[in-house]
């Protein structure tokens, strides 16, 4: 098995964001600017391509406001030599709106979601209070159709997607949040997704503000460190610093994609 190359693909940005939004029980400097990026990820080898998460659509960005949609993940993948229509494995870390909007643009992929995540967002609390704002009903309708067709697979805990890529249920931010461990030439990379939105969350042991189960958020920090071969191989889900820590993935992709390993 050859190691995977891992790419972080930035598809949207929100400048109108402040520190107080991003930490459990707020922050001592709540109004200080703290912009947020939106990513999907791809792990590519000669044998397999696995895409992690599916972003949100331009229509969702416009409706929700203050989100700058930069370029579709599918277009950036194409510039990296990956055709979305040919991708065979699509991992969805959790079902918040910014991770599941382009599932239909990967028509050949099996879609991998934790069962507890799917059952929560199709259950009785999905539209209660703030939960209703965190997902898009049309996305869930589409996933229900994919489940009926057999393309959506519901997982129960740890799962091997292909040799070299494993999924690990951690919860915390949502009930069924999963992180992704990838074997690369630099060691095992962990795509933390929203188990740690920013480097600061895991570095300072400060959970993000949207919490399903707080002890699980802390356990997720520990599990991520166990799974990664080095601190620098932990990739948070929304930190603009990712673009500064890793090199540009290819010519013409400045600000859109970096190669993690």
Number of C-alpha atoms within 10 A of each C-alpha: 9 14 21 26 20 24 24 27 28 28 25 23 20 16 13 11 16 16 16 18 16 23 19 15 13 13 15 9 10 14 12 12 13 17 16 22 22 24 29 26 27 23 23 20 15 10 11 15 22 22 24 25 26 27 25 26 21 18 11 15 17 12 10 10 10 13 19 16 19 14 15 19 27 19 14 20 19 11 16 17 10 17 15 22 13 12 18 16 19 25 27 26 30 27 27 24 20 22 24 26 24 18 21 16 14 20 17 15 21 17 24 22 26 27 15 19 25 19 14 15 24 14 10 9 12 17 15 9 9 11 12 14 14 16 20 18 16 11 19 19 12 15 21 16 13 18 14 10 9 11 17 18 15 16 17 14 15 15 15 12 16 13 13 17 20 17 24 22 23 25 28 25 24 24 23 26 26 30 27 26 23 26 23 21 12 14 15 22 28 27 29 26 26 24 30 29 24 26 19 16 19 23 11 8 14 19 26 24 16 18 17 14 13 16 12 19 25 20 14 26 21 14 17 25 15 12 18 22 17 14 13 12 21 23 25 24 23 22 20 20 14 23 21 11 13 16 15 19 22 13 9 11 15 13 15 21 29 23 20 25 22
